Structure formats: structure tokens, C-alpha cells
């Protein structure tokens, strides 16, 4: 499925911003469950309930995203329309309520993905469900890819996986977001991240330096003060290097789609990895922006992206069945 941007969205910035703020999101009837996390914290998981025996799709959202993000609503509406089931787990602090632990979430959060995805799969299998698919967007895509690469064959219970607009090289993505027009995205993230951090300091006084937090004007400085030390990294450089999914693309054994637009302002095409495991399909369309991929005439539609992901998921399953028959 080839992506072609509408003529009325002529740049990566417009292709990123317009779908996120101006295209109507489909309605989705979510059912929320609160799960106790292994460390005594909690996560909120929003479900769509389909017909018994049908496939299941879990979606890990992006930085400061949620089940209400445009891409989450678009995918889960498509999932529901097919009679499938799905879930959008919220990273810590992203479900509308502050989490309890002295931590948040980050791009390399493979351990968080692991326990959530295993519990979802166990529940799905116990209910006699069909195929089990995983997707991740932006930060969630990077975390999912990290988990797939680190787990290798232990992740093979996932029938197919997709990442969308993942910051595969966090350092280059950080550089891209730290200057020029791209600072609009950085300011948007910091507008919600900083208040969460100030609230976290009330829970855990002395957890990090409040003055340094206030002084942070880009994600490099923010990650140096908060993300890296809270999650076991030495500093931003250590975090951005060790958490980047580009290092594990050769280790993935699950059929996986890596979809990134070349004009994504968050990670320009020149920094996209060009080699990966034979199980990984690198799909880098020229346009699409960051989790944009709008189609159609004004005011535009969001359905191309969910259809692309589901097309890959079903196709990966068909390909594996053919290979199994050939070797049977």
C-alpha cells in the first residue's frame, strides 16, 4: 500500500500537525481496566471488545499520547469495525491520573512493554482468541521495537508487529527537535511534561533538581534532569544511545513493519536505518510527516494508517502460513 500525501498538505510539518488537530477522530467505545504494576504502581488499559475468536491488536502510544490520540482512535475504530479486539495501555502518568511510583516512561521501556504485552496475550489466549498483533507509535514504537529485539524468539507469540514514526535514532531525533520550527513540538511536549514532574516532586521531594527542570528548554536538557536518572541511565547521551531501536533491528524475529516517512520532522529520512533483520520490512515513504498519513480531499481522513498496519499484520500471517506449508 503506497502512501501519497494530499496536494493540500505540501510539507512534513503540515502533514504532522493537521491530522493531529484538524481531522475528526472516530468515536471509540473504550472499556478501562486498571492493572497493578509489578512495582506497586498502576497502569490504565483501554479496551475495545470484539467477537470471540477474532484477532487482538495492542497499541503502545507515543510521548504524552493516550487512547484519545488521533492515531489510537483511528486504529481502534478500524479494529472494532472488523469485530476484532484491541487495547491501548497507557504509559505511566498518561491516562489522566498521576502514577504512584518515582518513575515515568521512556523510549527504551522494554520491561514495561514486556509485562503488559504478556498479560494481554495470556488473557486473550485464555478467552480462545485468534491472532495476536502489536503496534507502537513514535515513542511507543521505539519501545516496542526494543522489546522485540531484546526478546528475540521469546516474543514469537506475537504474530506480527508494526512501528509507526518511531525515533529509531534518538540522538538524531533530539537534534532535529532542538532548533528552528521544530521547537514548536518540543514546547508542546514540555508544556505537559513539566507540570507532571513538578507534581512528582511533591510526591517524592528531592527526586530531581526543580531549578534545572524549570531551566530545561529542550528535550536534551529535560532528559538529563528527569528521564535518564529516573530510569537507570547515566545522562541524556547514555539514554539516547542505549534506548535507540536502531541497535536491535537485526535481532527481531517477529514479522515487523517499520513505517517512517522520509519527511518526518522528528527524524529526517537521512538518519533512518537502511539495514535490518530479514523479518523486518523497512517502509520509508517520501511523505507522511510524523504519524500523519492523512488522505483524501479536505477536510481529510485518517484511515490510511490503520489499513496499512492491518494489511501488514494479515499479510505477515498469510506469508508465514505459506512458508509453513512449503516446509511441511
N, C-alpha and C positions, 0 to 999 in steps of 0.2 A: 504494500500500500504506500504509494508515493505521496508525500505532502507537498502541496502547493499553496503558498500564502495568498490571501485575497489581495487584489490590486490596491485596495483602500487601506491596507496595513503595510506600508512600504519599508518599515525598519524593524530591527530587532527590539528596540525599546517599545515601539507601538505594539508589536506582536506579543510582548511580555505584559504590558500594563493594561491594554484594552480588554483582553479576555478576563483578566483578574477582577476588573472593576466595572465593566460596562455590559457584559453579556449576562443575560438572566441565567441563574443557576437552576437546574431542575430540582423539583421537590423530591425529597427522600424521607421515607418514614423510618427513622433510626430507632433502635431499642438499645438503651445504655445498660451496661454492666460495669460494676466497679470490682476490680480484682486487687487482692492483696499482693504486693510485690515481695520477692524473697528477702528484701532488706527492711521490711516493715512499712514501706511506703505503699502507695496505691497507683494503679493506672485505670483510666476510664476507657472502655472499649465500646464503640458504637456499631451495632449490628444491623444488617438487613437480612431478613429471614425468608429464604426461598423454599422451593419444594424439596421434599426428601429425595436423596439420591443424586441431586444435582451438584455441579462444581461449586467450589468456595474460593473467593478471592479476598486476600488480606492486603490492605494498602497502608504503607507507612508514609505519613505526611512529611512535609518539608519544614524548614525553620520557621517557627511561630505559626505553623499551619494547624489545621484541625479537620474534623469531619465536615465542617462547613466551608472549607476551601473549595474554590470553583472546580478544581480537578477531582477532588474527592467526591463531591456531589455528582459530577458528570459520570465518573466511573461507576459509582454505586447505583445511580439511576439506571445505567445500562445493565449492570449485574441483576438488579431487581426485575427489570423488564424481561429478562431471559428466564426468570424463575430460579436463578442461582441465589446462593447466599454469599454474604461478604461481611467484612469488618474493617473498621478504621480504628486501630489502637492509638491512643493519644500519648505522645511522649510526655515526660513529667512536667507538669505545670501548664499544659496546653489545652486542657479540657474545660477551662473556665474556673478552676479552683486550684489554689496553690498546693503543691505537693508537700509531703511531710519531712522528707529526708534532706540532708545538706548536699544536694546534688540537683542537676537539671538533666540535660540530654546533650548529645553531641554527634558529630558526623561519623565517628567510628564506633558507635554504641552497639557493637555486635552482640554483646552479652545481653543487652536489653531485648534486641530482636530475637535472640535465641529462646529465652523462656516464654516470650509472648507467642511466637510462631509455633513452638512445640505444644503449648497448651491449646491453641486454636486447632491445630491439626488433630490432637488427641480427642478433643470434643467432637470435631467433625467426623472422625472415623468412628467414634462411639455411636454416632447417630446414623451410621450407614451412608455417609456422604460419598459423593463422587470425587472427581479430580480436585487437587488442592494447589492453588496458584498463589504466588506472592508478587506484589508490586511495591515500588517505592518511588517517591518523587523528591527531587532535589536532595536535601539533607537525608531524608528517609531512604532515597535511592542509594546514596553512598553507603549508609549504614547497612542496608540490605545486601549490597554487593560485598561489603567487608565480611558480613556473616557467611555468605555463600562461599567466598574464597577461603576463609579461615576454617569453615566446617567441612568443605570438600564433600566426600561421599556421605558424611553424616547428615548432609542436607538433602539427600536424594529423595526423601519423602515429599519434597516439593516437585510437582510435575513440570512446572515451568515458572520462570520469574522474569520480571521486567523492571528496569530502572528508567526514569524519565528525568532528563536535565540534572543528573547527579553531578556534583562538583568533584569530578574524578581526580583532579589535581587541586587540592585545597589551597596550596600556596599561590598558584597562578590565579585561582579564583579570587583569593583575598586581595591580590594586587589589582585585579580588574575592578573590584568593588570599592577601591580606596581612593579613586580620583574621578574628576570630571562629572558628567551627568550621572554616572553610576552611584555617586554618593547619595542619590535620592533613595536607592534601595537600602543602603547602609543606614541612613537616618530612619527609614521606616522600621527596620528590624530593631534598632536601638530604642525606638520610642516605646516598644512593648517589653524588650528585654530588661532595660534598666529599672523600671518600676518593679518587675518581678524580683530582681536582685536586691533592691532596697528592702522589699518585704522579707526576702530570705535572710537578710542581715538582722531583722527584728527577731526572727526565729532563732538564728544562730549568730549572736554578736561575735565580731572578730573573725568571721569566716573568710572575709577578704577585705581589701582596703577600699573604704567608701569614697575617699577623695580621688583615688585612682580610677574608680568606676565613673564618677562624675566627669573626670577629665577625658575619658575614652571617647574619641571622635570617629573611630573606625573599628572594624571587626578584629583587626590585629591587636589593638590595644585592649578591646573588650575580652578577647580570648585569653590574653596574657593575664588579666586580672581575675577572670571568673572561670571560663570553660576549661582551660588547661589545668590549673591547680586543683579544681574540684573533681576532675575525672582522671587523675593519675598521670598527667603529662607534665613535663618539666617546664615548658613555656609554649608560646604560640608556635614557634618554629618546629618544636618536637611534635606537638599536636597535629599541625597541618601536614607534616611529613608522614607520621605513623598512621594517621587516620585516613589518608587518601586511598580511595578504592583502586587507583591505577596500579598499585603494587600487587593486587590479588587477582586481576582479571585472567591471568594464565592458570589460576588454581581452581576455577569454578567448574564443577562437574554437572550442574543442573542446566538444562537448556535455558539460556538467558538472553533477553534483548536489552541492549544498552542504547537508548534513544537520546541523542543530544543534537540540538540544532547548532549549525556552524556559527550562526549569528546570535547565539545566546550571550547577552551582556555579562552574565555571571561567570562564564568560562568560554572565551573566544575559541573558535574552531582550531586555531593553530596549536592549542595546548591539549587537544583531545588525543588520547592514546590510539595508536594505529594497529596494535597487536594484542591478541587475547587468545584464550583457550578456544579450541575448535567448537566447544559447546556454547560460545558466546557470539552473538550477532551484533556487530557494531553498526548502528544505523545513524548516520550523521547527515540529515537533510540540510540543504543550504539555508533554509529559513525555518521559522517557528518560534524564535525567541526563547525565553525561559518559561517552560511549562505553559506555552501559549497554544500554538497549533489551532488557532481559530480557522473556520472555513465558512464559505457561503457569502451571500450578499449581506449588506447592512440589515440588522444590527449584528449579524454573525452568529455562529453556533459553536458549541464545544464538543460535538460528538465525534470528531475525527480521532482524537487521542484515545478515548476508551475503546473505540472499534479497532484501532491499531493494536492496542495491548491484547485485547481478547482474541483478535485474529492470530497474533503470535502464539498465545497460550494454546489455542486449539490446534494450530498448525504444528507446534512443537510436539504435542501429544500424537498427532497423526504420523509425523516423521518417525517418532520412536516406535510406534506400532508397526510401521513398515519395516524398520530395521530389525525388530524382533522377529517378524515373520520370515525375513530373509535369512536370519541366522538360526531360525528354529528348525 
